[in-house]
Structure formats: C-alpha cells, structure tokens
C-alpha cells in the first residue's frame, strides 16, 4: 500500500478560476505559462493542450498587446483548462482580457503603479466575478518600497507590496484574490511566503521566479515550493523554468504526486542505486523502463532492482517490480515472486504486467501467476544464494576498508 503523507494545510479562502477551485482545502493545482505569441491563437492553443496533457490545471497567457487580447477571445472558448491573462504595465490590457472572457488576471503591483488604474481593473473584475492574482516579483518592486527597505529586496518589502494592492482592492469591495511573492532567491522566497501566510488568509500561488534551466532550475523550484508545501503553505504552484513549459507542468505534477498531495497519474518508478552485487546495468534498465512507460497513465509504483538479495524485500510495497540475477529477471507483485524472464525481456515484461495490474488489480495478477510462482520463488532463492556465495553479504567490501581505517594511528 502506498504511504501518503498528510501535510497540514493552511486554512484559506477559496476562489474559482473558471471551474477549478483554488484554496479552501481544494487539491493543490499546477500552473504553467505559454511561450507562444498569444495573437497566434492556433499555436497557443496547441501549447495549452500539451500543457493540460502534462498535468497543468490552469494555464497563463501573456496579454501584452491588443492583438493578444483578440487571440484570447479565440483561445478561451476552445481551451481545455481555465486561462489566466498576464498583465504587466498597461492596465488597458487587463480590461481587454476581461472582455475576451479570461478566467483570471495576474497583475504585477510593481508595474501598474497608478492606484486608480488598479481599482478600475478590480471593479471590472468584480462585475464579472473574475479573480485576480497579485503577482509580486522581487525583481520589479515599486521604487518606493526599494528605498524604504534600504534599496534591496526583502521579504518585508514583498509582503508590503501585496498588502498595498489588497488595500486598493478593498476600496472597491473586491476580494477574489490569490497572491504570489516570488523571488529568484530560494531563502528569500520561502521567508516572504511565510510572512505573507501570517497576515492573510487569501490562497497563495507558489513559485521561484527565474529559476533557470534544468537541472538546477528544477532543484531551486523544488526546494522552495516543497519546503512551503510541507509547512502547509500553498494552494497552487508553478515551476518557472528556462525550458519547454511542458517540463514545468510535468515537474509540478510529479512534485505533488511524490508528496502525496495529488493522486498519482503516471508510473512512479523506483530503482536501487546499484552496488557491487548488481549483475545488470541498473541505470540503463531503469532509463529504458522510464522510456517504455512514457506517458502511459498507469498510476502504479514499479521497482527496478539490481539483484535478488535485497531487491524484492526492499521494494515489497511496490505494486510491481523486477530484480536481476544470473542473466534473468525475477518478477514480483506486491513482494511475491511470480515469474522468471530472460534479461532482455525484463522491461517489456514490466510494462505488460503493469498494464494488467492497472486493468485487473494485483490479486488478479497473483492469480494469473498461480502456475509459475512456486518455480519463480525457488529460482529467486537459488539466485540469491548464488549471489551471496559469490559476493558475500558485503558486496562493496566495506569491511576491508573499515579494517584499514582502524589500523591508522590516531592523530593528536
């Protein structure tokens, strides 16, 4: 059985972005942003569909020119997910996006500085019941806030920027709000969200802005987002990567799945790190298995283990797995050996049985193997004993190294 961590969720208000609830105990959502010209509505729609297929619940598109607003009017009726319009310096683009039928706006307080313009947008959004994300960015704070906080970006400055915007919204009775306080510095971003969570109950959109290309960008985004999610902070997330936005959606979805915050959509492949006992190239087999499963929506945990000494036991909670030994693979279901296959058929067999379990269940798979599992168990035990006999319990010969360490005289 899969272990699902139950992180405490911060209590927030709930808003609706189209038909997707955000906050108020709703599942944490994944967002990404198109990189196409929004005016090119066909290319943008293609990317939106690709993002939705990769796990995005909400997609943001830039609205930086009148032609982009016209593109949104063509995109929104055909989009499979709600659309957020990204607005920067010109408040009129926000009004045009609302006319186009967007499901949410994103305003950067550091870029739209005129309070009357901000309130005009909020009034129009209120009339249409359209939420607004207050998107504070460490790189574009209002100059007055820079000066107030010593000409540098601080968590306090970012939170104050968000609260100023909320105050303008309050003046016109608008409260359909979600907030982000993104920075490219992970520690700064984490502290800003922590402080913000103390002073408001609006839902929060998490992200590390300008995280950069993978793998470092993915690591930075994960470090910031996962830290806050584990503290119960965050209602919707975006990985801001210098990469195909589909990679952002995949990363966000996978993070929520591995943290037990969303139901698994695709295979969760676990594999041993390999050791001196492994009789196959575990790295290659694991990579081949990942490629073979590809985008198949099989929400199972599948294990690839390098040997039968500890493999089935260490992966006993996996739905399905295979362990190598003596040029063959030992297939196991829920920790029980069920079948022996040639080494070159290991990956294909994994995929076949994963599909069977997904469709019929693990009990049916064990029943399917009733005629072979006794022989499979015997073969696995034989390979285990042989492996131990050849390589011993200490396959990496750590004890020899430890003896050498103990021989060295201590230095005062």
Secondary structure by P-SEA (a helix, b strand, c coil): cbbbbbccccbbbbbbcccccccccccbbbbbbbcccccaaaaaaaaaaaaaaacccbbbbbcccaaaaaaaaaccccccbbbbbbbcccaaaaaaaaaaccccccccccccccaaaaaaaaaaaaaacbbbbbccccccccaaaaaaacccccaaaaaaaaaaaaaaaaaaccccbbbbbccccaaaaaaaaaaaaaccccbbbbbbccccccaaaaaaaaaaaaaaaaaccccbbbbbccccaaaaaaaaaaaaaaacccccccccccccccccccccaaaaaaaaaaaaaccccccbbbbbbcccccccccccccccbbbbcccbbbbbccccccccccccaaaaaaaaaaaaaacccaaaaaaaacccaaaaaaaaaaaaaaaaaaccccccaaaaaaaaaaaccccc
